Amino acid sequence: MTAIIALLSQNATHQSIQHGQSYFRDGAVGQLVRRGDELEADVEGAELDPYRV
């Protein structure tokens, strides 16, 4: 997980990363998939349908 956070830190703010970690701890983030230099996951938020980030 540390490698993922290091990768995210290159393109996201500290606050955004903390927000994402909170979603992850709450079980709202599906499996992370790395495609080249991109990470994808389905995220369950307040909407009924998950969304991809």
Contact map, one row per residue, 1 for C-alpha under 8 A:
11111000000000000000000000000000000000000000000000000
11111100000000000000000000000000000000000000000000000
11111110000000000000000000000000000000000000000000000
11111111000000000000000000000000000000000000000000000
11111111100000001000000000000000000000000000000000000
01111111110000000000000000000000000000000000000000000
00111111111000000000000000000000000000000000000000000
00011111111100001000000000000000000000000000000000000
00001111111111001000000000000000000000000000000000000
00000111111100000000000000000000000000000000000000000
00000011111110000000000000000000000000000000000000000
00000001111111011000000000000000000000000000000000000
00000000101111111000000000000000000000000000000000000
00000000100111111100000000000000000000000000000000000
00000000000011111110000000000000000000000000000000000
00000000000111111111000000000000000000000000000000000
00001001100111111111100000000000000000000000000000000
00000000000001111111110000000000000000000000000000000
00000000000000111111111000000000000000000000000000000
00000000000000011111111100000000000000000000000000000
00000000000000001111111110000000000000000000000000000
00000000000000000111111111000000000000000000000000000
00000000000000000011111111111000000000000010000000000
00000000000000000001111111111000000000000000000000000
00000000000000000000111111110000000000000000000000000
00000000000000000000011111110000000000000000000000000
00000000000000000000001111111100000000000000000000000
00000000000000000000001111111100000000000011100000000
00000000000000000000001100111111000000001111000000000
00000000000000000000000000111111000000001110000000000
00000000000000000000000000001111100000001100000000000
00000000000000000000000000001111110000111000000000000
00000000000000000000000000000011111000111000000000000
00000000000000000000000000000001111111110000000000000
00000000000000000000000000000000111111110000000000000
00000000000000000000000000000000011111000000000000000
00000000000000000000000000000000011111100000000000000
00000000000000000000000000000000011111110000000000000
00000000000000000000000000000001111011111000000000001
00000000000000000000000000000001111001111100000000011
00000000000000000000000000001111100000111110000000011
00000000000000000000000000001110000000011111000001111
00000000000000000000001000011100000000001111100001111
00000000000000000000000000011000000000000111111111100
00000000000000000000000000010000000000000011111101100
00000000000000000000000000000000000000000001111100000
00000000000000000000000000000000000000000001111111000
00000000000000000000000000000000000000000001111111000
00000000000000000000000000000000000000000001001111100
00000000000000000000000000000000000000000111101111110
00000000000000000000000000000000000000000111100011111
00000000000000000000000000000000000000011110000001111
00000000000000000000000000000000000000111110000000111
